[in-house]
Amino acid sequence: MPISPNLSEIVTTTLRNRSGTVADDVTKNNGLLTRLNSRGRKKPISGGRTIVQELQYQENSTFKRYSGYDILNVQPSDVITAAEYDLKQAAVAVSMSGLEQLQNSGEDAILDLLEQRIENAETTLKNNIALDCYSDGTADGGRQIGGLQLLISTSPTSGTVGGISRATWGFWRNQKFSASADGGAAATNANIQSYMNRLYMSCVRGSDAPDLVVADNNFFRLYWESLQAIQRITSADKGMAGFQSLQYMGADVIFDGGFGGGAPLNQMFFLNTKYLFYRPHRDRDMAPIGDERMNTNQDAFVQLMGFAGNLTMNNAFLQGVLFA
């Protein structure tokens, strides 16, 4: 009996059968992507040079109070623009040498080895994409996803996001509050709610308000401890997803630190997820890249599994960050 009948087909089929599950599982890998998925903020793209996110950047300039036959302003008003985000790519390889095929003789043995390597590759890809969703997008020469530290910056008057300069355009600046720099002392369980209140109020526009607060271990602990003298509210469905949540002004408060968590140290993001989007390419959403490749000068094969997409935003001033 051949050692590994149709090994290429086995690997490719296994990866393709699992890729849909992996694409769904990544949104359960951290609290940010869980919430974006539950709010329908995962918006796969089908193609294009960039990811275009339309937005309204100013009011219509033709507004005029009038009486009787007064002349009205009917000139066209430019109110819509777009932020453009590059597609970011990442890949992980599942490989096997000819020697390993011989050593793991028999189809079942090979499948056991492949299963472990595929699971490890999936975990590696999921974990790193999840971590990148908190990044500033500078790793690996800017090939990284532009995460929350880019979109919702502690320095919102500088830099460029989605091709729009924050130094030039005030509407593209998020809110911020520094516990130590903005007239306060270092954050403690006694003052954390006051600091949260100040930032929250700057992120509200009518009924538009943050619906998710994501914190690292330290800031989540301070808020948790500030509530322990009273009955705190927990959300069962977020707990079922593996993320215990508190509540603040109707928003879920979750910690995305823990072991290997990605939330940056001593930061708390106030997110209006209505304006945040997880935009994977529909053909590269934790999916195999082509078929297996046999190395021309080695007794080995490689199958790649990859991601392409980005995290995008179309409203900055209703987002905020509290930091030390």
C-alpha positions in Angstrom: 0.0 0.0 0.0 1.4 3.5 -0.8 2.7 5.4 2.2 0.7 8.5 1.5 -2.0 8.2 -1.2 -3.0 11.6 -2.6 -1.3 13.4 0.2 -1.6 16.7 -1.6 -5.3 16.3 -2.0 -5.6 15.3 1.7 -3.8 18.4 2.9 -5.6 20.8 0.6 -9.0 19.3 1.2 -8.5 19.3 5.0 -7.4 23.0 5.0 -10.3 24.1 2.7 -12.9 22.2 4.8 -11.6 23.9 7.9 -11.1 27.4 6.6 -14.7 28.5 7.1 -14.5 27.4 10.8 -11.2 29.3 11.2 -12.6 32.4 9.7 -15.4 32.3 12.3 -13.2 31.3 15.2 -10.9 34.2 14.8 -13.7 36.5 15.9 -13.8 34.6 19.1 -10.1 34.9 19.7 -10.4 38.3 21.4 -13.2 40.5 22.7 -12.8 43.2 20.0 -13.4 40.9 17.1 -16.1 39.0 19.0 -18.1 42.3 19.3 -17.4 43.4 15.8 -18.7 40.1 14.5 -21.8 40.2 16.7 -22.7 43.7 15.6 -22.3 42.7 11.9 -19.1 44.8 11.6 -17.3 42.0 9.8 -17.6 43.1 6.2 -15.6 40.9 3.7 -14.4 42.6 0.5 -14.4 41.0 -2.9 -11.5 42.9 -4.5 -10.1 46.3 -5.3 -6.7 48.0 -5.0 -7.6 49.3 -1.5 -10.4 49.0 1.0 -12.5 52.2 0.6 -14.6 53.3 3.6 -17.0 56.2 2.8 -17.7 58.8 5.4 -19.5 62.1 5.9 -17.0 64.7 7.0 -19.0 67.9 7.3 -22.6 69.3 7.3 -24.3 70.4 4.2 -23.3 74.1 3.6 -26.6 75.1 1.9 -28.5 75.3 5.2 -30.2 78.7 5.3 -33.0 80.3 7.4 -35.3 82.2 5.1 -38.6 84.1 4.8 -41.0 84.3 1.9 -39.2 84.8 -1.4 -35.7 84.9 -0.1 -33.1 83.3 -2.4 -32.0 79.8 -1.2 -28.6 78.3 -1.7 -28.8 75.4 -4.1 -25.1 75.1 -4.8 -23.7 71.5 -4.6 -22.3 70.8 -1.2 -19.3 68.4 -0.8 -20.1 66.4 2.3 -18.8 62.9 1.5 -15.2 61.6 1.2 -13.6 58.3 1.8 -10.8 56.8 3.8 -8.6 54.2 1.9 -6.9 51.4 3.7 -4.3 49.1 2.2 -4.8 45.3 2.1 -2.5 43.7 4.6 -1.4 40.2 4.2 -0.2 37.4 6.4 0.5 33.7 5.9 1.6 30.6 7.8 3.0 27.4 6.2 2.1 23.7 6.8 5.0 21.6 5.6 6.1 18.0 5.6 9.3 16.3 4.5 9.6 13.0 2.6 11.4 11.6 5.7 8.4 12.5 7.9 6.1 10.8 5.5 8.2 7.7 5.7 8.5 7.8 9.5 4.7 8.3 9.8 3.9 5.5 7.5 0.2 4.7 6.9 -2.5 7.1 6.0 -3.9 7.4 9.6 -0.5 8.3 11.0 0.1 10.9 8.4 -3.3 12.4 9.0 -2.6 12.6 12.7 0.6 14.5 12.1 -1.0 16.8 9.6 -3.9 17.5 11.9 -1.6 18.7 14.6 0.4 20.9 12.2 -2.8 22.3 10.7 -4.2 23.1 14.1 -1.0 24.8 15.1 -0.9 26.9 11.9 -4.5 27.9 12.5 -3.8 29.0 16.0 -0.7 30.9 14.9 -2.6 32.8 12.2 -5.6 33.6 14.4 -3.5 34.7 17.4 -1.3 37.0 15.4 -4.2 38.6 13.4 -6.0 39.2 16.7 -3.0 40.8 18.2 -2.5 43.0 15.1 -6.0 44.4 15.6 -4.5 46.4 18.6 -1.3 47.5 16.7 -0.2 50.8 15.3 0.5 49.1 12.0 4.2 49.7 11.9 5.6 46.2 12.4 7.4 44.5 9.5 7.9 47.7 7.6 4.2 48.7 7.8 2.9 45.3 6.5 0.9 44.9 9.7 -2.8 45.5 10.1 -3.5 49.1 11.3 -5.1 48.3 14.7 -6.6 50.4 17.5 -3.4 52.1 18.4 -3.4 53.6 14.9 -7.1 54.3 14.5 -7.7 55.6 18.0 -4.4 57.2 18.9 -3.1 58.8 22.1 -1.7 61.5 19.7 -4.7 62.1 17.5 -3.5 65.4 16.0 -0.7 63.8 14.1 -0.2 61.1 11.5 -2.3 59.8 8.6 -5.0 57.2 8.8 -6.8 55.9 5.8 -5.0 58.5 3.6 -6.5 61.4 5.7 -4.2 63.6 7.7 -5.2 64.1 11.3 -3.0 67.2 11.5 -5.1 68.9 8.8 -8.6 67.5 9.4 -10.1 67.9 12.8 -13.1 65.6 12.1 -10.6 62.7 11.8 -9.2 63.0 15.3 -10.4 60.7 18.0 -11.0 61.7 21.6 -8.4 61.1 24.3 -7.9 61.5 28.1 -4.6 61.1 29.9 -5.0 60.3 33.5 -1.8 62.1 34.5 -1.5 64.8 31.8 -5.0 66.1 31.7 -5.2 67.6 35.2 -5.5 64.4 37.1 -3.4 61.9 39.1 -2.4 58.4 38.2 -5.4 56.2 37.7 -6.7 54.3 40.8 -9.8 52.4 41.7 -11.0 55.7 43.4 -10.7 57.9 40.3 -11.0 55.6 37.4 -14.8 56.1 37.0 -14.3 59.9 37.0 -11.8 59.6 34.2 -14.0 57.3 32.3 -16.9 59.8 32.7 -14.9 62.6 31.2 -13.8 60.6 28.2 -17.2 59.1 27.6 -19.0 62.5 27.4 -16.6 63.6 24.7 -17.5 60.5 22.6 -21.3 61.0 22.7 -23.4 62.5 19.9 -27.1 62.3 20.8 -27.9 58.6 20.9 -24.6 57.7 19.3 -22.3 56.6 22.1 -19.6 54.0 22.8 -21.0 50.5 23.1 -17.8 48.7 23.9 -15.0 49.5 26.3 -11.9 47.4 25.9 -9.1 47.6 28.5 -5.9 45.9 29.5 -5.6 44.0 32.8 -4.6 47.0 34.9 -7.4 49.4 33.8 -10.0 46.7 33.8 -9.0 45.7 37.4 -9.2 49.3 38.6 -12.7 49.6 37.2 -13.7 46.2 38.6 -12.4 47.1 42.0 -14.3 50.4 41.9 -17.5 48.4 41.5 -17.0 45.7 44.1 -18.7 47.7 46.9 -21.9 47.5 44.9 -23.8 44.9 42.8 -22.1 44.7 39.4 -23.8 43.6 36.2 -22.3 40.8 34.1 -23.3 39.9 30.7 -23.9 36.1 30.3 -23.6 36.0 26.5 -20.2 37.6 26.5 -19.2 35.2 29.3 -20.3 32.3 27.1 -17.9 33.6 24.4 -15.1 33.4 27.0 -15.0 37.1 27.8 -16.5 38.2 31.1 -17.9 41.7 30.9 -18.9 44.5 33.2 -21.2 47.3 32.2 -20.6 51.1 31.9 -23.3 53.4 30.6 -24.9 50.5 28.7 -21.5 49.5 27.1 -19.8 46.2 27.7 -16.5 46.6 29.5 -14.1 43.7 28.8 -10.5 43.0 29.4 -8.5 41.8 26.4 -5.3 41.4 28.3 -4.9 38.1 30.2 -2.3 35.7 29.1 -1.1 36.8 25.6 -3.8 39.4 25.3 -3.3 42.3 22.9 -4.7 45.3 24.7 -1.8 47.8 25.2 -0.7 48.4 28.8 -2.6 51.0 30.8 -5.1 51.8 28.0 -8.9 51.7 27.8 -10.6 52.1 24.4 -14.1 53.6 24.2 -15.4 52.2 20.9 -18.5 53.0 18.9 -18.5 49.8 16.9 -21.0 51.2 14.5 -18.1 52.9 12.8 -15.4 50.1 13.1 -15.1 47.3 10.6 -13.2 44.1 10.3 -12.6 43.8 6.5 -11.0 40.5 5.4 -10.9 39.5 1.7 -13.6 36.9 1.1 -11.0 34.6 -0.7 -8.3 35.0 1.9 -10.2 34.9 5.2 -8.0 32.4 7.0 -8.0 30.2 3.9 -5.5 28.1 1.9 -3.4 30.0 -0.6 -3.5 27.9 -3.8 -2.5 24.2 -3.8 0.5 22.5 -2.1 3.9 23.4 -3.4 6.6 20.8 -3.9 10.1 22.3 -3.4 12.2 21.8 -6.5 15.4 21.1 -4.6 14.0 19.4 -1.5 12.1 16.3 -0.6 9.3 18.3 1.0 6.1 20.1 0.3 4.5 23.3 1.7 0.9 24.4 1.9 0.3 28.1 2.7 -2.7 29.4 4.7 -3.3 33.1 4.7 -5.2 36.3 5.5 -5.7 39.5 3.6 -7.6 42.5 4.9 -7.5 45.3 7.5 -9.3 46.9 10.3 -11.1 50.1 9.2 -13.0 53.1 10.6 -15.3 55.7 9.1 -15.8 57.9 12.2 -12.9 58.9 14.5 -14.3 61.7 16.7 -16.8 59.3 18.4 -14.0 57.0 19.5 -11.8 57.5 22.5 -8.8 56.2 24.5 -8.0 56.6 28.2 -4.4 56.1 29.0 -1.9 56.5 31.8 
